[in-house]
């Protein structure tokens, strides 16, 4: 096992722990706290810079930064188009998830992003079919973003 592989494994395990905390918090309170999301974002950006310096390869970190920016911009557009849809926490979490997914590749980013919407829609439709929700019921989307990302990384 190389040092780089060990570092990547540790980062992914840390992201999984953060993701599990955020799933619980968002499912209970419909909040993705800045005190968790922003440090995770900052740490990932710092780790990408360190990786680029240590490996001498800037391609993967650059792709990750662009992916984080792209996914956050997409979620920001969704937020601006409907204030009652995506929350600001979802936009910030999208930056974190975009960094992690794009680090693995563009296909992983697209798969993870699409999986979040598919899983969220299936959850909402299930609740509606069981008459536990209506079209107007607010549903936490952070858990589906995190689960979609985890599935995409697991497939990658």
C-alpha positions in Angstrom: 0.0 0.0 0.0 1.4 3.3 -1.0 1.3 6.4 1.1 -0.9 8.1 -1.5 -3.4 5.2 -1.4 -3.5 5.3 2.4 -4.1 9.0 2.4 -6.9 8.6 -0.1 -8.5 5.9 1.9 -8.3 8.0 5.1 -9.9 10.9 3.3 -12.7 8.8 2.0 -13.4 7.3 5.4 -13.5 10.8 6.9 -15.9 11.9 4.2 -18.1 8.9 5.0 -18.2 9.8 8.7 -19.0 13.4 7.8 -21.6 12.2 5.4 -23.3 10.0 7.9 -23.5 12.9 10.4 -25.0 15.1 7.8 -27.6 12.5 6.7 -28.8 12.3 10.3 -28.8 16.0 10.9 -30.5 16.9 7.6 -33.1 14.1 7.9 -34.1 15.4 11.4 -33.8 19.2 10.9 -33.6 19.9 7.2 -30.3 21.7 7.9 -26.8 21.1 6.7 -24.8 23.1 9.2 -22.0 25.4 8.0 -19.9 24.3 11.0 -19.6 20.8 9.4 -19.9 21.5 5.6 -17.5 24.5 5.3 -14.6 22.8 7.2 -15.0 19.7 5.0 -14.9 21.9 1.9 -11.8 23.8 3.1 -10.1 20.5 4.1 -10.7 19.0 0.7 -9.4 22.0 -1.1 -6.3 22.0 1.1 -5.8 18.3 0.5 -6.1 18.8 -3.3 -3.4 21.4 -3.2 -1.2 19.1 -1.1 -1.8 16.2 -3.5 -0.9 18.4 -6.5 2.4 19.4 -4.8 3.3 16.0 -3.5 2.5 14.1 -6.7 3.5 16.7 -9.2 0.3 16.0 -11.1 -2.2 18.8 -11.1 -4.7 17.2 -13.5 -6.8 15.3 -10.9 -6.9 18.1 -8.4 -7.8 20.6 -11.1 -10.6 18.4 -12.3 -11.9 18.0 -8.7 -11.9 21.8 -8.2 -13.7 22.3 -11.5 -16.2 19.6 -10.6 -16.9 21.1 -7.2 -17.4 24.5 -8.8 -19.7 23.1 -11.5 -21.9 21.1 -9.2 -22.2 24.0 -6.7 -23.1 26.3 -9.6 -25.8 23.9 -10.8 -27.3 23.7 -7.3 -27.1 27.5 -6.9 -29.1 27.9 -10.2 -31.7 25.5 -8.8 -31.8 27.5 -5.5 -32.2 30.8 -7.4 -35.0 29.4 -9.6 -37.0 28.3 -6.5 -36.4 29.5 -3.0 -38.6 26.7 -1.7 -36.5 23.9 -3.4 -32.8 23.7 -2.7 -31.4 25.3 0.4 -28.1 27.1 0.8 -26.7 24.0 2.7 -27.4 21.9 -0.4 -25.4 24.3 -2.5 -22.4 24.2 -0.2 -22.7 20.4 0.2 -22.8 20.2 -3.7 -19.3 21.8 -3.7 -18.0 19.2 -1.3 -19.6 16.3 -3.2 -18.5 17.7 -6.6 -14.9 17.9 -5.4 -15.0 14.3 -4.2 -16.8 12.9 -7.3 -14.8 14.8 -9.9 -11.6 13.6 -8.3 -12.6 10.2 -9.4 -13.6 11.4 -12.9 -16.2 13.3 -14.9 -18.3 10.2 -15.3 -18.4 9.6 -11.5 -19.5 13.3 -11.0 -22.4 12.9 -13.5 -23.4 9.5 -12.1 -23.4 10.8 -8.5 -25.3 13.9 -9.3 -27.9 12.0 -11.3 -28.2 9.3 -8.6 -29.1 12.0 -6.0 -32.0 13.2 -8.0 -33.2 9.7 -8.9 -33.0 8.5 -5.3 -34.7 11.7 -4.0 -37.5 11.3 -6.6 -38.0 7.7 -5.7 -38.2 8.5 -2.0 -40.7 11.3 -2.6 -42.9 9.2 -4.9 -42.8 6.4 -2.3 -44.0 8.8 0.4 -46.7 10.1 -1.8 -47.9 6.6 -2.8 -48.1 5.8 1.0 -50.0 9.1 1.5 -47.3 10.3 3.9 -46.4 13.3 1.8 -47.9 15.6 -0.9 -46.3 17.6 -3.7 -45.8 20.4 -1.2 -44.1 18.4 1.6 -40.5 19.4 2.2 -38.0 16.6 1.9 -34.4 16.8 3.0 -32.2 16.4 -0.1 -28.8 16.2 1.5 -29.1 12.5 2.4 -29.8 11.7 -1.3 -26.9 13.8 -2.4 -24.6 11.9 0.0 -26.0 8.4 -0.8 -25.8 9.1 -4.6 -22.2 10.2 -4.2 -21.3 7.2 -2.2 -22.9 4.9 -4.7 -21.1 6.6 -7.6 -17.7 6.3 -5.8 -18.4 2.7 -5.0 -19.0 2.0 -8.6 -16.0 4.0 -9.8 
